[in-house]
Amino acid sequence: MKILNILLSSFRALQRNKMRSFLTMLGIIIGVAAVIAMLAIGQGAQFSVEQQISSLGTNVLIVFPGSQNTGGIRGGAGSNTTLTEDDCIAIQRECPAVALLSPGTRAGGQVIAGNLNWATQIEGTGSDYLEIRKWGIEYGDFYTDQDIKAASKVCVLGQTVASALFPDASPVGQTIRIRNVPCKVLGVLTKKGQNALGQDQDDIILAPWTTVKRRLTWFPYLRQILVSATSPSNIPVAQQQITELLRMRHRIAPYDPDDFTIRNQADLATAATATTQILTILLASIASVSLLVGGIGIMNIMLVSVTERTREIGIRMSVGARSRDILTQFLIEALVLSLMGGTTGIVLGVSGSSAISSLAKWPTIITFFSIILSFGFSIAIGIFFGFYPARKAAMLNPIDALRYE
Amino acid sequence: MTGAAPGGGAGTDRLLIKIDHIAKTYQLGEVEVHALRSVSVEVRSGEFVAIMGASGSGKSTFMNILGCLDKPSKGAYVLDGIDVSGLSRDELARIRNGKLGFVFQGFNLLSRTSAIENVELPLLYGTTSLKDREERAVRALNMVGLGERIHHYPNQLSGGQQQRVAIARALVNDPSIVLADEPTGNLDSRTSVEVMGIFQELNEKGITIILVTHEPDIAQFAKRHIVFRDGRIKSDRLNPSPRVAAEVLAELPTIDEEVES
């Protein structure tokens, strides 16, 4: 029996029981739509998490000086005095994977404004610091390259410091005294909140690193160099380029350890991505359970159909249908059910996902893969759950089938 | 048309069926049921045979074996030159498709399927092209006088008409033999005679017909009577003066045109 004939008679058979065919398909429709929508939601979540992480500045590398080793007594990380302004200039010039750079130094101390005072950290930075850290100015201005060159007595306040020192008025234009050095407040940073360890990131004052170095600490070396790679995927490249450059500049022999350390936040990004991937898989597996239930629905209906049409099977066999013809007929019927269900499910899943994104403002992403996956899944379900009933039909004895009441 | 053209080959005395000492035993639990014990029959082309017997006499089992729906436990069955007793399920299906046509007591039409589609059914399992298929189905329906109702559904047809669709379906593949199992069992007497008339017409065109019936009246339309009892052939003789359906019909009082079932 030709495939076309089988297809035609399958359609006819399904048409004869429109309501039943539709309800059977509904199981697959809902299953496929759920899988597609769940994958879309999961992947949307993954995408937005990735975006948030990269907005935290995950392409940031921090170069610290290594530990000092004097006569076998090793200092802690950052105790060495190896990083210099010249290193910064060299990195900026010779490492193509590096986008922006900000030299860093640090001072602690009591800050006084009028009759209020506050103990906080003073971070000496370059002018690109905010861009590297994806941070912004709430109001006022940030200092410029000119301020850095001149070691101007200016600063920018974190929100915590601003409200501690200027509870009522705007700090912009006011002068504060950091360790008795008067500095003009240029602006206030946007709120950054706590970091992963619960430290208040807004309890900080930013000042040109030259100012901190020359007027506050008189410490001639850098505490750190903040670097951003040209893209998150270029982090390892940038790291390698900086390592090679600094080893050369610091004249480190081939097998000697580095006198600096480079850290990045890629691990954090990987962990967060892994979490959302697990979320996606979880959602998809829950959805596939409904697809499985839909498949069992197909099997159920096909079994009923075989029993109900035993006589028809007998008639077909008596006029010359072979077991294979009967098997193919019922298998194709199951396949048509699952394929039509699958296609409708895809349409429903895609439109459902876009409805979710526009109504719930939740980002959804539909990939070609998820469509292929659910389509293939519905074919597999049609074959898998259609086979047993079809085989049952094909194995019927024609005489018994003809006599079946 | 394939093989011996039934129209032109009327009366050719070809050996169609040669059944040699076949037996059929069923195993019912621990009891062996002998449905058929050593039956031998020969049927030549153009014959019109009625197989009779009480229920349980083995005539249905015999008919199933004859129709290649069942295999004998012992003995040989040669149908139109092919030994079918050793064939597989699928090979038997092919024989049923090409050489045999079935007419059943309960009509056995596919419901919610038009007359022409029912008639086309055997052709779906052969190698006929779409255009050819329709042509042959229409011709078969014309042969049984239903050319006007090819798109009717079984539930829109009377019992007699349904049986005629079934006969058309049996004829559509130009079979060597038409096997009819109690074809008038569900019909009233007048329609029965009409259906027998169709069989007689077909037989005159050279189609071999084997009919199972328990009604002596119906058997009278056949040219040869084989009577079964206890799984054996009790008698096998020619009917010297078969009734002619057309004449019987003329004598019957005309009540209604058709009896709606």
Interface residues (C-beta under 8 A of the other chain):
Chain A: M1 K2 N5 S9 R12 R16 R311 E312 G314 I315 R316 M317 S318 V319 G320 A321 R322 S323 R324 D325 P398 I399 L402
Chain B: N64 G67 L69 D70 R89 D90 A93 R94 R96 N97 G98 F102 F104 N108 L109 L110 R112 T113 L121 P122 L124 Y125 G126 R169 N173
